[in-house]
Amino acid sequence: MPILLGLIGGIIAFFVLKRDDPRKAKNCLYIGIVLFVIGIVINLAIFGLAIPLENGIGVNL
């Protein structure tokens, strides 16, 4: 669940598994958090570079 849905999937899996297998529930939550952070880092690496550092770059007025 956390692999497919990230943080939301980790939270759902945690609440579903917390009574039957607390260790697996915590691991699912941790996987969801890690995948969420990795997604943010990748998005910042890709889209953060596309933001111009100065106003007017590439604009011919």
PyMOL CGO cylinders between C-alpha atoms (Angstrom):
from pymol import cmd
from pymol.cgo import CYLINDER

trace = [
    CYLINDER, 0.00, 0.00, 0.00, 2.71, 2.59, 0.84, 0.3, 1, 1, 1, 1, 1, 1,
    CYLINDER, 2.71, 2.59, 0.84, 4.59, 1.84, -2.36, 0.3, 1, 1, 1, 1, 1, 1,
    CYLINDER, 4.59, 1.84, -2.36, 1.54, 2.61, -4.49, 0.3, 1, 1, 1, 1, 1, 1,
    CYLINDER, 1.54, 2.61, -4.49, 0.08, 5.51, -2.49, 0.3, 1, 1, 1, 1, 1, 1,
    CYLINDER, 0.08, 5.51, -2.49, 3.08, 6.96, -0.65, 0.3, 1, 1, 1, 1, 1, 1,
    CYLINDER, 3.08, 6.96, -0.65, 2.38, 8.70, 2.63, 0.3, 1, 1, 1, 1, 1, 1,
    CYLINDER, 2.38, 8.70, 2.63, -1.41, 8.20, 2.47, 0.3, 1, 1, 1, 1, 1, 1,
    CYLINDER, -1.41, 8.20, 2.47, -0.94, 4.48, 1.80, 0.3, 1, 1, 1, 1, 1, 1,
    CYLINDER, -0.94, 4.48, 1.80, 1.50, 4.23, 4.71, 0.3, 1, 1, 1, 1, 1, 1,
    CYLINDER, 1.50, 4.23, 4.71, -1.00, 5.83, 7.06, 0.3, 1, 1, 1, 1, 1, 1,
    CYLINDER, -1.00, 5.83, 7.06, -3.83, 3.58, 5.86, 0.3, 1, 1, 1, 1, 1, 1,
    CYLINDER, -3.83, 3.58, 5.86, -1.64, 0.47, 6.15, 0.3, 1, 1, 1, 1, 1, 1,
    CYLINDER, -1.64, 0.47, 6.15, -0.56, 1.54, 9.64, 0.3, 1, 1, 1, 1, 1, 1,
    CYLINDER, -0.56, 1.54, 9.64, -4.12, 1.75, 10.93, 0.3, 1, 1, 1, 1, 1, 1,
    CYLINDER, -4.12, 1.75, 10.93, -5.12, -1.51, 9.22, 0.3, 1, 1, 1, 1, 1, 1,
    CYLINDER, -5.12, -1.51, 9.22, -2.14, -3.49, 10.55, 0.3, 1, 1, 1, 1, 1, 1,
    CYLINDER, -2.14, -3.49, 10.55, -1.49, -1.92, 13.95, 0.3, 1, 1, 1, 1, 1, 1,
    CYLINDER, -1.49, -1.92, 13.95, -3.48, -4.52, 15.92, 0.3, 1, 1, 1, 1, 1, 1,
    CYLINDER, -3.48, -4.52, 15.92, -2.40, -7.64, 13.99, 0.3, 1, 1, 1, 1, 1, 1,
    CYLINDER, -2.40, -7.64, 13.99, 1.27, -6.84, 13.40, 0.3, 1, 1, 1, 1, 1, 1,
    CYLINDER, 1.27, -6.84, 13.40, 2.57, -3.61, 15.01, 0.3, 1, 1, 1, 1, 1, 1,
    CYLINDER, 2.57, -3.61, 15.01, 6.08, -4.06, 13.61, 0.3, 1, 1, 1, 1, 1, 1,
    CYLINDER, 6.08, -4.06, 13.61, 4.83, -4.37, 10.03, 0.3, 1, 1, 1, 1, 1, 1,
    CYLINDER, 4.83, -4.37, 10.03, 2.52, -1.39, 10.61, 0.3, 1, 1, 1, 1, 1, 1,
    CYLINDER, 2.52, -1.39, 10.61, 5.45, 0.80, 11.67, 0.3, 1, 1, 1, 1, 1, 1,
    CYLINDER, 5.45, 0.80, 11.67, 7.51, -0.39, 8.72, 0.3, 1, 1, 1, 1, 1, 1,
    CYLINDER, 7.51, -0.39, 8.72, 4.69, 0.52, 6.31, 0.3, 1, 1, 1, 1, 1, 1,
    CYLINDER, 4.69, 0.52, 6.31, 4.46, 3.97, 7.85, 0.3, 1, 1, 1, 1, 1, 1,
    CYLINDER, 4.46, 3.97, 7.85, 8.23, 4.46, 7.58, 0.3, 1, 1, 1, 1, 1, 1,
    CYLINDER, 8.23, 4.46, 7.58, 8.23, 3.34, 3.93, 0.3, 1, 1, 1, 1, 1, 1,
    CYLINDER, 8.23, 3.34, 3.93, 5.44, 5.81, 3.18, 0.3, 1, 1, 1, 1, 1, 1,
    CYLINDER, 5.44, 5.81, 3.18, 7.35, 8.66, 4.83, 0.3, 1, 1, 1, 1, 1, 1,
    CYLINDER, 7.35, 8.66, 4.83, 10.59, 7.79, 3.03, 0.3, 1, 1, 1, 1, 1, 1,
    CYLINDER, 10.59, 7.79, 3.03, 8.89, 7.60, -0.36, 0.3, 1, 1, 1, 1, 1, 1,
    CYLINDER, 8.89, 7.60, -0.36, 7.16, 10.92, 0.33, 0.3, 1, 1, 1, 1, 1, 1,
    CYLINDER, 7.16, 10.92, 0.33, 10.49, 12.61, 1.11, 0.3, 1, 1, 1, 1, 1, 1,
    CYLINDER, 10.49, 12.61, 1.11, 12.16, 11.04, -1.94, 0.3, 1, 1, 1, 1, 1, 1,
    CYLINDER, 12.16, 11.04, -1.94, 9.33, 12.34, -4.12, 0.3, 1, 1, 1, 1, 1, 1,
    CYLINDER, 9.33, 12.34, -4.12, 9.74, 15.86, -2.76, 0.3, 1, 1, 1, 1, 1, 1,
    CYLINDER, 9.74, 15.86, -2.76, 13.51, 15.79, -3.32, 0.3, 1, 1, 1, 1, 1, 1,
    CYLINDER, 13.51, 15.79, -3.32, 13.10, 14.55, -6.89, 0.3, 1, 1, 1, 1, 1, 1,
    CYLINDER, 13.10, 14.55, -6.89, 10.46, 17.20, -7.65, 0.3, 1, 1, 1, 1, 1, 1,
    CYLINDER, 10.46, 17.20, -7.65, 12.68, 19.94, -6.27, 0.3, 1, 1, 1, 1, 1, 1,
    CYLINDER, 12.68, 19.94, -6.27, 15.65, 18.65, -8.24, 0.3, 1, 1, 1, 1, 1, 1,
    CYLINDER, 15.65, 18.65, -8.24, 13.71, 18.57, -11.51, 0.3, 1, 1, 1, 1, 1, 1,
    CYLINDER, 13.71, 18.57, -11.51, 11.38, 21.54, -11.21, 0.3, 1, 1, 1, 1, 1, 1,
    CYLINDER, 11.38, 21.54, -11.21, 13.49, 23.67, -8.89, 0.3, 1, 1, 1, 1, 1, 1,
    CYLINDER, 13.49, 23.67, -8.89, 16.06, 24.14, -11.65, 0.3, 1, 1, 1, 1, 1, 1,
    CYLINDER, 16.06, 24.14, -11.65, 13.41, 25.41, -14.08, 0.3, 1, 1, 1, 1, 1, 1,
    CYLINDER, 13.41, 25.41, -14.08, 12.60, 28.44, -11.94, 0.3, 1, 1, 1, 1, 1, 1,
    CYLINDER, 12.60, 28.44, -11.94, 14.61, 31.47, -13.14, 0.3, 1, 1, 1, 1, 1, 1,
    CYLINDER, 14.61, 31.47, -13.14, 16.83, 33.08, -10.54, 0.3, 1, 1, 1, 1, 1, 1,
    CYLINDER, 16.83, 33.08, -10.54, 16.40, 36.61, -11.91, 0.3, 1, 1, 1, 1, 1, 1,
    CYLINDER, 16.40, 36.61, -11.91, 13.35, 38.43, -13.22, 0.3, 1, 1, 1, 1, 1, 1,
    CYLINDER, 13.35, 38.43, -13.22, 13.24, 38.96, -16.95, 0.3, 1, 1, 1, 1, 1, 1,
    CYLINDER, 13.24, 38.96, -16.95, 15.39, 36.04, -18.07, 0.3, 1, 1, 1, 1, 1, 1,
    CYLINDER, 15.39, 36.04, -18.07, 14.46, 35.14, -21.63, 0.3, 1, 1, 1, 1, 1, 1,
    CYLINDER, 14.46, 35.14, -21.63, 11.88, 37.89, -21.98, 0.3, 1, 1, 1, 1, 1, 1,
    CYLINDER, 11.88, 37.89, -21.98, 12.23, 40.25, -24.94, 0.3, 1, 1, 1, 1, 1, 1,
    CYLINDER, 12.23, 40.25, -24.94, 10.08, 43.33, -24.40, 0.3, 1, 1, 1, 1, 1, 1,
]
cmd.load_cgo(trace, "trace")
